[in-house]
Amino acid sequence: MSLAPVAALLLSVFILLVGNGLQGTVLPIRANIEGFSALGIGGIGAAYYLGFTIGCIAGPVAIKRVGHIRAFAALAAIAAASSMLHALMVSPFPWYVFRCLTGVCFAGLYMIIESWLNERSTNETRGRVLSIYQIVNLTAITGGQFLLNAADPAGFELFAIVTVLIALGLVPVALTTATAPRPIQQTRLRIGWLYGISPVAVLGCIAVGLANGAFWGLAPVHARLNGLPVSEIAVFMAVTIIGGAILQFPLGRLSDHYDRRYVLIAACLLCALAGLGLAMLGDGSHSLMLAMAFLFGGFAFPIYALSIAHANDLVEPGDRVNVSSGLLLVFGLSAVVGPVIASAVMEMTSYQSLFIFTAVVHVITAAFAYYRTTRRKALAASERDGFVMANVSSPAVFGIDPRMPEPPSGRPAEPETDGDAEQDRP
């Protein structure tokens, strides 16, 4: 398969996500340096996911109104400006606003790139395009962690690097001659409908939102208070991401042969144990902390993909995009709440409580999933679709998922030009 049709898009993704990965880690570290409370730092993480959820809901309307390229340029500009404003106005409330704006922008940026990838893919290549996209995604976010070593988090340089990266991420898309994709489908949140289809999938996505949202917002602070220097905080975060990348596919393949709920239960319980290990280490061995971080990421991050796969097994192909997109919004809303609850617990107890909180979430999820195994029989392996790796992204990514039905055919979209934003119409 030639990557030429999607090379510019993948390059934009890589540059943008290196910047976003760096920003997501440097902000809680800088907030801790500035003396923000645990609750204040948790609020920064919550603000990003609030913006992300708003962007997933409202983004398609804005993109359809002005066109993909113009929307991409505007969102990248706002995200870049927001990054630098963090360094100019160091205070909790402005940071909530800037982080929320960043969440809105990245939801829209994801949507535009993913809808373009979907448009440039065929039924035969969608699976490979999605796999390459996920690899680029994880590699970029991991690489962003190591840029922490480029400068002191107490200065403005890291924020400047993020700003430059987000601005450069605009260039490949702005210069592309590819035709504009079809308008993006707007996502609706119907929790009752989703719960009726799969209670386990809904609770699984809630657990991912609560636990992983808290992790991304507060784990760098936990690592810093545990005595790790900035260089090792970068390794701590990167190792966690690598664990999720390495163990996701084996767990997924296992769930193709056995009841996905049992694999999800095992992942939750093992993640809870890894979380308790991180909570009990205190000022212990840094090597052991990294090992626990690898296991935490390895079992925490696949829960989202397992939940999506389980729900997709239970619905007709025509409903899969709606189900997966709805579960993404369930995750987003839960990720708004997770950092707030975890930071409040840390404020009342100690920083070690972060991973006690995640362990409690995972144990409750495992118990509920086991209860559901007594209420609904497992599907036969022959009735399940193959597992597909999935990371938290925008609803548009499900168009690339090979489990989804073939996109409707129609007149190809016209190339976008500077003077005609209406050419997005099918």
Sequence and secondary structure as in RCSB ss.txt:
>XXXX:A:sequence
MSLAPVAALLLSVFILLVGNGLQGTVLPIRANIEGFSALGIGGIGAAYYLGFTIGCIAGPVAIKRVGHIRAFAAL
AAIAAASSMLHALMVSPFPWYVFRCLTGVCFAGLYMIIESWLNERSTNETRGRVLSIYQIVNLTAITGGQFLLNA
ADPAGFELFAIVTVLIALGLVPVALTTATAPRPIQQTRLRIGWLYGISPVAVLGCIAVGLANGAFWGLAPVHARL
NGLPVSEIAVFMAVTIIGGAILQFPLGRLSDHYDRRYVLIAACLLCALAGLGLAMLGDGSHSLMLAMAFLFGGFA
FPIYALSIAHANDLVEPGDRVNVSSGLLLVFGLSAVVGPVIASAVMEMTSYQSLFIFTAVVHVITAAFAYYRTTR
RKALAASERDGFVMANVSSPAVFGIDPRMPEPPSGRPAEPETDGDAEQDRP
>XXXX:A:secstr
   GGGHHHHHHHHHHHHHHHHHHHHHHHHHHHTT  HHHHHHHHHHHHHHHHHHHHHHHHHHHHH HHHHHHHH
HHHHHHHHHHHHHS SHHHHHHHHHHHHHHHHHHHHHHHHHHHHT  TTTHHHHHHHHHHHHHHHHHHHHHGGGG
S TTSSHHHHHHHHHHHHHHHHHHT               HHHHHHH HHHHHHHHHHHHHHHHHHHHHHHHHHH
TT  HHHHHHHHHHHHHHHHHHHHHHHHHHHHS HHHHHHHHHHHHHHHHHHHHHHTT  HHHHHHHHHHHHHHH
THHHHHHHHHHHHTS GGGHHHHHHHHHHHHHHHHHHHHHHHHHHHHHS TTHHHHHHHHHHHHHHHHHHHHHTT
S    GGGS       S  GGGGGT TTS      S     BTTBGGGG  
